[in-house]
């Protein structure tokens, strides 16, 4: 088994509730109002090599990965937290920022209590072939 790096404690500044999502599976819902541009929290996980990430992508139906650089990825399917339930949307209310070995989520606009958090995943390992179910007015149709 390749060496995995467990990263420092991940902080969630605005806790969420995980519940059934209209977008896909389970979603993360704001437990309180989140002001625009505020950091919501860090995505938990284990840092793995891109080689290991590609192996997981090919072997698993569902995987939560964020590429950190050309050599490393954050596997949010292991040692994770509730931030992994932020679903994709073509009209998101959050954005993610990769900072060294961290993946941080920020409010793109004011988020109301009870609203589902969503993020535009951008380029993914699905190569634009996975149908998008976000329901946004500007939906691209695929992830």
C-alpha positions in Angstrom: 0.0 0.0 0.0 1.5 3.4 -1.0 2.3 5.8 1.9 -0.5 8.1 2.8 0.1 11.4 4.6 -2.6 12.3 7.1 -2.7 16.1 7.1 -3.1 18.4 10.1 -6.5 18.9 11.7 -9.1 20.4 9.4 -11.2 23.1 10.7 -14.9 23.8 9.9 -15.7 27.4 10.7 -19.4 27.2 9.7 -20.8 23.7 10.6 -23.1 22.0 8.1 -25.8 19.4 8.3 -25.6 16.4 5.9 -28.9 15.4 4.4 -30.4 14.1 1.2 -29.6 16.4 -1.7 -31.7 17.3 -4.8 -28.4 17.5 -6.7 -26.8 14.1 -5.9 -26.8 11.7 -3.0 -26.2 13.5 0.2 -25.5 17.3 0.5 -24.1 19.8 3.0 -26.5 22.4 4.3 -25.7 25.6 6.1 -26.7 25.5 9.8 -26.4 29.3 10.0 -26.1 32.2 7.7 -22.7 32.4 6.0 -21.5 35.8 4.8 -20.0 36.2 1.3 -16.2 35.7 1.1 -16.0 34.0 4.5 -14.0 30.7 4.9 -16.5 27.9 5.5 -13.9 25.2 6.3 -11.2 22.8 5.1 -11.9 19.6 3.2 -10.6 16.7 5.3 -8.8 13.7 3.8 -5.5 12.0 3.3 -2.8 13.1 0.9 -1.9 10.5 -1.7 0.2 10.4 -4.8 -1.4 11.1 -8.2 -0.5 7.5 -9.2 -2.6 6.2 -6.3 -5.4 8.7 -7.1 -5.5 7.4 -10.7 -5.7 3.8 -9.4 -8.6 4.7 -7.1 -10.4 6.6 -9.9 -10.2 3.5 -12.1 -11.3 1.0 -9.4 -14.1 2.9 -7.5 -17.5 4.1 -8.6 -17.6 7.0 -6.2 -14.4 8.8 -5.1 -13.8 12.3 -3.6 -10.5 13.6 -4.8 -8.9 17.0 -5.3 -5.7 17.3 -7.2 -3.2 19.4 -5.2 -0.4 19.5 -7.8 1.1 17.3 -10.5 2.2 14.7 -7.9 -0.3 14.8 -5.0 -4.0 14.6 -4.4 -6.3 14.9 -1.4 -8.4 11.8 -1.0 -11.5 13.1 0.8 -13.0 9.6 0.9 -10.6 8.7 3.8 -10.2 10.6 7.1 -12.8 13.1 5.8 -15.3 15.5 7.2 -18.7 17.0 6.2 -17.2 19.3 3.6 -17.0 16.3 1.2 -20.7 16.5 0.8 -20.6 19.8 -1.0 -22.0 18.9 -4.4 -21.1 20.3 -7.8 -23.2 23.0 -9.3 -22.8 25.1 -12.5 -24.3 28.0 -10.4 -22.4 27.5 -7.1 -22.6 29.4 -3.8 -19.1 28.4 -2.7 -15.6 28.1 -4.3 -12.6 26.0 -3.4 -9.1 27.1 -3.1 -6.1 24.8 -3.0 -3.4 26.1 -0.7 -0.3 23.8 -0.4 -1.8 20.6 1.0 -5.2 22.1 2.0 -8.5 22.5 0.2 -10.5 25.4 1.5 -14.1 26.3 0.8 -15.3 29.9 0.8 -18.7 31.5 0.4 -19.0 33.0 -3.1 -22.1 35.0 -2.0 -24.3 35.2 1.1 -25.6 31.8 2.0 -28.9 31.4 3.9 -29.4 29.1 6.8 -30.7 25.7 5.4 -29.3 26.4 1.9 -27.4 23.5 0.3 -23.7 24.4 -0.3 -22.5 23.8 -3.9 -19.2 24.3 -5.7 -18.2 24.3 -9.4 -15.8 21.4 -9.5 -14.2 22.7 -12.8 -12.2 20.1 -14.6 -12.6 16.6 -13.2 -11.5 13.1 -14.0 -14.9 12.6 -15.6 -13.6 14.6 -18.7 -17.0 16.2 -19.2 -18.8 12.9 -19.6 -20.7 12.7 -16.3 -24.2 14.1 -16.7 -24.7 17.1 -14.4 -27.9 17.2 -12.3 -27.4 20.6 -10.6 -30.5 22.2 -12.0 -28.8 25.6 -12.3 -30.2 28.0 -15.0 -26.7 28.0 -16.6 -26.1 24.2 -16.3 -23.5 23.0 -18.7 -25.1 19.5 -18.8 -21.9 17.6 -17.9 -19.2 17.6 -15.3 
